[in-house]
Amino acid sequence: MQRKWLYLILLALAALAAGVWMAQTRYAPQAPAAPALAALWQLGFPDGEGRRQPMSQWRGQVVVLNFWASWCAPCREEMPDFVDLRTQFRPSGVEFVGIAIDNPVNVAQFLRQQPVNYPILIGEGAAHSLARQLGNPSGALPYTIVLDRDGSIVLSHLGRLPRATLESALSKIKTQAKIGS
C-alpha cells in the first residue's frame, strides 16, 4: 500500500514539474525577431489629445516601453516607480513611454486620478499585437521592455517590474554610455 502511494506521489510531482516547465516555456518573454524591433520605430500611436506620436521620436534614447491597461492592478502599482525613475534618469537620456492596451476614455479617466510625468499613448488592440511581436507571447499585462540607445532590448519583463530590477538595468546602461563616450 505504501508503495502505491509513493508511486502516486512521484507521478503527481512529475506532472507538476512538467506543467511548470510548459508554463515557463510558453509564457516567458521571448526575444523578438529583428523585423519587429525595426518596425517599432515606424509605428505611431495617438496620445491623450488624439495626436499621433511617432515612436521614432525616441530613437537613440534609452526607452522604457511599458504596455499597460487602466484595469490592470499590477500596471497601476508600478506606475509610481516609473514616475520616480523617469525623474531620476531623464537627464541621462532615458524616456519612459506607456502604451495603453485600452480605450481613450478609460485612459483619460485613469490619468485624471493618477497623473504621470511620461508620455502615454493609446494603442488599443494594435498595441496588444505589438507586445506579442516584441516578446510577450501570452499577451498578459503589464509587459515592459527596455531598449538601449541602439534599439536593442536589454530587459524584458512580464508582470509587475520590481523597481530595483529596472533601476539596476538603467544604471548599467547609463554607466556603459559614459564608458563608451
C-alpha positions as CSV (number, residue, x, y, z in Angstrom):
1,M,0.0,0.0,0.0
2,Q,2.8,2.4,0.8
3,R,4.5,1.6,-2.5
4,K,1.3,2.6,-4.3
5,W,1.1,6.0,-2.5
6,L,4.8,6.6,-3.2
7,Y,4.2,5.9,-6.9
8,L,1.2,8.2,-7.0
9,I,3.1,11.0,-5.2
10,L,6.0,10.6,-7.7
11,L,3.7,10.7,-10.6
12,A,2.0,13.8,-9.3
13,L,5.3,15.5,-8.8
14,A,6.4,14.6,-12.3
15,A,3.1,16.0,-13.7
16,L,3.6,19.2,-11.7
17,A,7.2,19.7,-12.9
18,A,6.1,19.1,-16.5
19,G,3.3,21.7,-16.1
20,V,5.6,24.3,-14.6
21,W,8.2,23.7,-17.4
22,M,5.5,24.1,-20.0
23,A,4.1,27.3,-18.5
24,Q,7.5,28.9,-18.3
25,T,8.3,27.9,-21.8
26,R,5.1,29.1,-23.2
27,Y,4.6,32.3,-21.2
28,A,8.1,33.6,-20.6
29,P,9.1,36.6,-22.6
30,Q,10.9,35.6,-25.7
31,A,13.4,37.5,-27.9
32,P,11.5,39.3,-30.7
33,A,12.5,38.9,-34.2
34,A,14.7,41.8,-35.6
35,P,11.9,42.9,-38.0
36,A,9.6,43.6,-35.1
37,L,12.2,45.9,-33.5
38,A,12.8,47.6,-36.8
39,A,9.1,48.1,-37.4
40,L,8.6,49.5,-33.9
41,W,10.3,52.8,-34.9
42,Q,8.0,53.1,-37.9
43,L,4.8,53.0,-35.8
44,G,2.9,55.8,-34.1
45,F,0.0,55.9,-31.6
46,P,-2.3,58.7,-30.6
47,D,-1.7,60.5,-27.3
48,G,-4.4,61.6,-24.9
49,E,-5.3,64.5,-27.2
50,G,-5.6,62.3,-30.2
51,R,-2.3,63.5,-31.8
52,R,-0.3,60.7,-33.5
53,Q,3.1,60.3,-31.7
54,P,5.7,58.6,-33.8
55,M,7.8,56.1,-31.9
56,S,10.8,57.3,-34.0
57,Q,11.0,60.5,-31.8
58,W,12.6,58.4,-29.1
59,R,15.0,56.5,-31.3
60,G,18.6,56.9,-30.0
61,Q,17.4,57.3,-26.4
62,V,17.2,54.6,-23.8
63,V,13.4,53.8,-23.8
64,V,11.4,52.0,-21.1
65,L,8.4,50.8,-23.1
66,N,5.5,49.7,-20.9
67,F,2.4,48.0,-22.1
68,W,-0.4,48.5,-19.6
69,A,-4.2,49.0,-19.1
70,S,-6.2,51.0,-16.7
71,W,-8.0,47.9,-15.4
72,C,-4.7,46.1,-14.7
73,A,-3.8,46.3,-11.0
74,P,-0.1,45.4,-11.3
75,C,0.1,48.0,-14.1
76,R,-1.2,50.7,-11.8
77,E,1.1,49.6,-8.9
78,E,4.3,50.0,-10.9
79,M,3.4,53.4,-12.3
80,P,4.6,55.5,-9.3
81,D,8.0,53.8,-9.6
82,F,8.1,54.7,-13.2
83,V,7.3,58.3,-12.4
84,D,10.2,58.5,-9.8
85,L,12.7,56.7,-12.1
86,R,11.8,58.9,-15.1
87,T,12.6,61.9,-12.9
88,Q,15.9,60.3,-11.9
89,F,17.1,59.1,-15.3
90,R,15.6,61.6,-17.7
91,P,18.7,63.9,-17.6
92,S,20.7,60.9,-18.9
93,G,18.5,60.5,-22.0
94,V,16.1,57.9,-20.6
95,E,12.5,58.1,-21.6
96,F,9.5,56.1,-20.3
97,V,6.7,55.6,-22.8
98,G,3.4,53.9,-21.7
99,I,1.3,52.3,-24.4
100,A,-2.2,51.6,-23.2
101,I,-3.9,48.5,-24.4
102,D,-7.1,50.3,-23.5
103,N,-9.5,52.8,-25.0
104,P,-9.0,56.6,-24.8
105,V,-11.9,57.2,-22.4
106,N,-10.6,54.7,-19.8
107,V,-7.1,56.1,-20.1
108,A,-8.1,59.7,-19.7
109,Q,-10.2,58.9,-16.7
110,F,-7.4,56.9,-15.1
111,L,-4.8,59.6,-15.8
112,R,-7.0,62.2,-14.1
113,Q,-6.8,60.1,-10.9
114,Q,-3.2,59.1,-11.3
115,P,-1.2,61.5,-13.5
116,V,2.2,60.5,-14.8
117,N,5.2,62.5,-16.0
118,Y,5.9,60.5,-19.1
119,P,4.2,60.1,-22.4
120,I,1.1,57.8,-22.5
121,L,-0.1,56.6,-25.9
122,I,-3.3,54.8,-26.7
123,G,-2.6,51.6,-28.5
124,E,-5.8,49.6,-28.1
125,G,-5.7,46.3,-30.0
126,A,-2.7,47.3,-32.2
127,A,-0.6,47.6,-29.1
128,H,-1.6,44.2,-27.9
129,S,-0.3,42.8,-31.2
130,L,2.9,44.8,-30.9
131,A,3.6,43.5,-27.4
132,R,3.3,39.9,-28.7
133,Q,5.7,40.7,-31.6
134,L,8.1,42.2,-29.0
135,G,8.4,39.0,-27.0
136,N,5.2,38.7,-24.9
137,P,3.6,35.5,-26.2
138,S,0.8,35.4,-23.6
139,G,-0.4,39.0,-24.1
140,A,-0.6,39.3,-20.3
141,L,0.0,42.7,-18.6
142,P,2.0,44.6,-17.6
143,Y,4.8,44.0,-20.1
144,T,7.9,46.1,-20.1
145,I,10.9,46.2,-22.3
146,V,14.0,48.4,-22.0
147,L,15.7,49.4,-25.3
148,D,19.3,50.8,-25.2
149,R,20.4,53.7,-27.5
150,D,21.0,51.3,-30.3
151,G,17.4,49.9,-30.1
152,S,18.4,46.5,-28.7
153,I,16.3,45.0,-25.9
154,V,18.3,44.9,-22.7
155,L,15.5,43.9,-20.4
156,S,12.1,42.2,-21.0
157,H,9.8,41.7,-18.1
158,L,6.3,40.2,-17.9
159,G,4.3,41.2,-14.8
160,R,5.0,44.0,-12.2
161,L,8.5,45.1,-12.8
162,P,10.4,45.5,-9.4
163,R,11.8,49.0,-9.1
164,A,15.3,47.6,-8.1
165,T,15.5,45.5,-11.3
166,L,14.6,48.4,-13.5
167,E,16.9,50.8,-11.7
168,S,19.8,48.4,-11.9
169,A,19.3,47.9,-15.7
170,L,19.1,51.7,-16.3
171,S,22.2,52.3,-14.2
172,K,24.1,49.8,-16.2
173,I,23.1,51.3,-19.5
174,K,24.0,54.8,-18.2
175,T,27.4,53.5,-17.0
176,Q,28.1,51.8,-20.3
177,A,27.2,55.0,-22.1
178,K,29.7,57.0,-20.0
179,I,32.5,54.4,-20.6
180,G,31.8,54.4,-24.4
181,S,31.7,58.2,-24.6
